């Protein structure tokens, strides 16, 4: 991969200033401007010329332009009217722009995105808006087999939760649901100075790659059960499910959901019926 053309912080500020715009806090607009981190995100994704990439929250198009420079086909989803106008003005038909929310409610990907992708294999490469990160990542992993991987920056707390191990404070329903389908890895941390405006929290770069040996599951059924047992995560399973439950080998009524591995939770769900 040659040197990528990446917008500088001065470029981003100028694009907004000439239009009388400022970052919108309510939309979580913190623009990733660190050149090395942007290049690292693309390198971790492994995308190459001709690959289809979904980007959510392109902002002024910093990452978008770098992906186009690689030769990727880019579908970019932008909620903000002003940012969508900037993408249209600067990139035109070089990018397929979806102007709207990336989610259809809380539990489904936008039909406009699915239509633009058209069933082709793709990767999500994005500096995700914090509010959309968890539901989008979980939904793509559970319901869209043509998603070859997700390479994103998110709040570090979110990354730690999605990559947590059983017994840790961060381990929860989202961890289990993602672990049953994917291999999750926290790749790098990003201090607030990598963004403009600088957020008060630290961010992280993470990858979510489909597990080729993933068990066959009904995502909706698993989600319902997992949320049920984690709603009272410190309650003993016997009290939560009933002592007459046929607990699988290795799982005791005195154990708690937060101590079980994802595969143990799946076995417990099948035992409960």
CORGI-V580143 format. One record per residue. N is the residue number from 1. RES is the residue in three letters. SS is DSSP state (2 for helix, 1 for strand, 0 for the rest). Layout:
BEGIN
{{N	RES	SS} {N	RES	SS}}
END
This chain:
BEGIN
{{1	UNK	0} {2	UNK	0} {3	UNK	0} {4	UNK	0} {5	UNK	0} {6	UNK	0} {7	UNK	0} {8	UNK	0} {9	UNK	2} {10	UNK	2} {11	UNK	2} {12	UNK	2} {13	UNK	2} {14	UNK	2} {15	UNK	2} {16	UNK	2} {17	UNK	2} {18	UNK	0} {19	UNK	0} {20	UNK	0} {21	UNK	0} {22	UNK	0} {23	UNK	0} {24	UNK	0} {25	UNK	2} {26	UNK	2} {27	UNK	2} {28	UNK	0} {29	UNK	0} {30	UNK	0} {31	UNK	1} {32	UNK	1} {33	UNK	0} {34	UNK	0} {35	UNK	2} {36	UNK	2} {37	UNK	2} {38	UNK	2} {39	UNK	2} {40	UNK	2} {41	UNK	2} {42	UNK	2} {43	UNK	2} {44	UNK	2} {45	UNK	2} {46	UNK	0} {47	UNK	0} {48	UNK	0} {49	UNK	0} {50	UNK	0} {51	UNK	0} {52	UNK	1} {53	UNK	1} {54	UNK	1} {55	UNK	1} {56	UNK	1} {57	UNK	0} {58	UNK	0} {59	UNK	0} {60	UNK	0} {61	UNK	0} {62	UNK	2} {63	UNK	2} {64	UNK	2} {65	UNK	2} {66	UNK	2} {67	UNK	2} {68	UNK	2} {69	UNK	2} {70	UNK	2} {71	UNK	0} {72	UNK	0} {73	UNK	1} {74	UNK	1} {75	UNK	1} {76	UNK	1} {77	UNK	1} {78	UNK	1} {79	UNK	0} {80	UNK	0} {81	UNK	2} {82	UNK	2} {83	UNK	2} {84	UNK	2} {85	UNK	2} {86	UNK	2} {87	UNK	2} {88	UNK	2} {89	UNK	2} {90	UNK	2} {91	UNK	2} {92	UNK	2} {93	UNK	2} {94	UNK	2} {95	UNK	0} {96	UNK	1} {97	UNK	1} {98	UNK	1} {99	UNK	1} {100	UNK	0} {101	UNK	0} {102	UNK	0} {103	UNK	1} {104	UNK	0} {105	UNK	0} {106	UNK	0} {107	UNK	0} {108	UNK	0} {109	UNK	1} {110	UNK	0} {111	UNK	2} {112	UNK	2} {113	UNK	2} {114	UNK	2} {115	UNK	2} {116	UNK	2} {117	UNK	2} {118	UNK	0} {119	UNK	0} {120	UNK	0} {121	UNK	0} {122	UNK	1} {123	UNK	1} {124	UNK	1} {125	UNK	1} {126	UNK	1} {127	UNK	1} {128	UNK	0} {129	UNK	0} {130	UNK	2} {131	UNK	2} {132	UNK	2} {133	UNK	2} {134	UNK	2} {135	UNK	2} {136	UNK	2} {137	UNK	2} {138	UNK	2} {139	UNK	2} {140	UNK	2} {141	UNK	2} {142	UNK	2} {143	UNK	2} {144	UNK	0} {145	UNK	0} {146	UNK	0} {147	UNK	1} {148	UNK	1} {149	UNK	1} {150	UNK	1} {151	UNK	1} {152	UNK	1} {153	UNK	1} {154	UNK	1} {155	UNK	1} {156	UNK	2} {157	UNK	2} {158	UNK	2} {159	UNK	2} {160	UNK	2} {161	UNK	2} {162	UNK	2} {163	UNK	0} {164	UNK	0} {165	UNK	0} {166	UNK	0} {167	UNK	0} {168	UNK	0} {169	UNK	0} {170	UNK	0} {171	UNK	0} {172	UNK	0} {173	UNK	2} {174	UNK	2} {175	UNK	2} {176	UNK	2} {177	UNK	2} {178	UNK	2} {179	UNK	2} {180	UNK	0} {181	UNK	0} {182	UNK	1} {183	UNK	1} {184	UNK	1} {185	UNK	1} {186	UNK	1} {187	UNK	1} {188	UNK	1} {189	UNK	1} {190	UNK	1} {191	UNK	0} {192	UNK	2} {193	UNK	2} {194	UNK	2} {195	UNK	1} {196	UNK	1} {197	UNK	0} {198	UNK	0} {199	UNK	0} {200	UNK	0} {201	UNK	0} {202	UNK	0} {203	UNK	1} {204	UNK	1} {205	UNK	1} {206	UNK	1} {207	UNK	1} {208	UNK	1} {209	UNK	1} {210	UNK	1} {211	UNK	0} {212	UNK	0} {213	UNK	0} {214	UNK	0} {215	UNK	0} {216	UNK	0} {217	UNK	0} {218	UNK	0} {219	UNK	2} {220	UNK	2} {221	UNK	2} {222	UNK	2} {223	UNK	2} {224	UNK	2} {225	UNK	2} {226	UNK	2} {227	UNK	2} {228	UNK	2} {229	UNK	2} {230	UNK	2} {231	UNK	0} {232	UNK	0} {233	UNK	0} {234	UNK	0} {235	UNK	0} {236	UNK	1} {237	UNK	2} {238	UNK	2} {239	UNK	2} {240	UNK	2} {241	UNK	2} {242	UNK	0} {243	UNK	0} {244	UNK	0} {245	UNK	0} {246	UNK	0} {247	UNK	0} {248	UNK	0} {249	UNK	0} {250	UNK	0} {251	UNK	0} {252	UNK	0} {253	UNK	0} {254	UNK	0} {255	UNK	0} {256	UNK	1} {257	UNK	2} {258	UNK	2} {259	UNK	2} {260	UNK	0} {261	UNK	0} {262	UNK	2} {263	UNK	2} {264	UNK	2} {265	UNK	2} {266	UNK	2} {267	UNK	2} {268	UNK	2} {269	UNK	2} {270	UNK	2} {271	UNK	2} {272	UNK	2} {273	UNK	0}}
END
